[in-house]
Amino acid sequence: MTPTEKFSLMKSQAPEGMIVFFKLGDYYEAYHSDAVRISTLLSLPLHKRGEAPCVGVPYHAIYRIQDDLEKKHYIKSIVVTDPRSLNN
């Protein structure tokens, strides 16, 4: 399963409107509409992983990014390392 496929699985299980970050190595990544939304709101560079829009956040900055999303834009986010953890 590719990172974007795993992300899509996790996104489908997350609460409506919640941004999902997926841990990949030393980065947390968001894809598709979440990536575009984060890039627009926080002026972060938008990249591509394959054909999917992607935003990468270094592991040491994830809490600041989540805080900015919640306090400045009233958007909740979740960090997921394993799609099965959303079933708990």
C-alpha positions as CSV (number, residue, x, y, z in Angstrom):
1,M,0.0,0.0,0.0
2,T,1.5,3.4,-1.0
3,P,1.6,6.4,1.4
4,T,-1.3,8.1,-0.4
5,E,-3.4,4.9,-0.3
6,K,-2.8,4.6,3.4
7,F,-3.7,8.3,3.8
8,S,-6.9,7.8,1.9
9,L,-7.9,4.9,4.2
10,M,-7.1,6.9,7.3
11,K,-9.0,10.0,5.9
12,S,-12.1,7.9,5.2
13,Q,-12.2,6.8,8.9
14,A,-11.5,10.2,10.4
15,P,-14.3,12.5,11.7
16,E,-15.7,14.9,9.0
17,G,-13.7,18.0,8.5
18,M,-10.7,16.8,10.4
19,I,-7.3,17.2,8.8
20,V,-5.2,14.0,8.8
21,F,-1.4,13.9,9.0
22,F,0.3,10.7,8.2
23,K,3.8,9.9,9.7
24,L,6.3,9.0,7.1
25,G,9.9,8.9,8.3
26,D,10.9,12.2,9.9
27,Y,7.9,14.0,8.4
28,Y,4.2,14.2,8.9
29,E,2.4,14.5,5.5
30,A,-1.0,15.4,4.4
31,Y,-2.4,14.7,0.9
32,H,-5.1,15.7,-1.5
33,S,-7.6,18.3,-0.3
34,D,-6.0,18.4,3.2
35,A,-2.7,19.3,1.7
36,V,-4.2,22.1,-0.4
37,R,-6.1,23.4,2.6
38,I,-3.0,23.4,4.9
39,S,-0.8,25.0,2.2
40,T,-3.4,27.8,1.7
41,L,-4.1,28.5,5.3
42,L,-0.5,28.3,6.6
43,S,1.4,29.4,3.5
44,L,3.3,26.1,3.4
45,P,4.8,24.8,0.1
46,L,2.7,22.4,-1.8
47,H,4.5,19.4,-3.3
48,K,3.4,16.2,-5.1
49,R,3.7,12.6,-4.2
50,G,3.0,10.9,-7.5
51,E,0.0,12.8,-8.7
52,A,-1.3,13.7,-5.2
53,P,-0.8,17.2,-3.8
54,C,1.3,16.9,-0.6
55,V,2.4,19.0,2.3
56,G,5.2,17.8,4.5
57,V,5.9,19.0,8.1
58,P,9.1,18.0,10.0
59,Y,8.4,15.9,13.1
60,H,9.7,18.7,15.4
61,A,7.1,21.2,14.0
62,I,3.9,19.2,14.0
63,Y,2.6,20.4,17.3
64,R,3.1,24.1,16.2
65,I,1.3,23.4,12.9
66,Q,-1.6,21.7,14.7
67,D,-1.8,24.6,17.2
68,D,-1.8,27.1,14.3
69,L,-4.6,25.2,12.5
70,E,-6.7,25.0,15.6
71,K,-6.2,28.5,17.1
72,K,-6.0,30.6,14.0
73,H,-8.4,28.7,11.7
74,Y,-10.5,26.5,14.1
75,I,-9.6,23.3,12.3
76,K,-8.9,20.1,14.2
77,S,-6.2,17.7,13.1
78,I,-5.1,14.3,14.0
79,V,-1.7,12.5,13.5
80,V,-1.9,8.9,12.5
81,T,0.9,6.4,12.2
82,D,-1.2,3.3,11.6
83,P,-4.6,3.2,9.9
84,R,-5.8,0.6,12.4
85,S,-5.5,3.1,15.2
86,L,-8.6,5.0,14.0
87,N,-10.7,1.9,14.8
88,N,-10.0,2.3,18.6
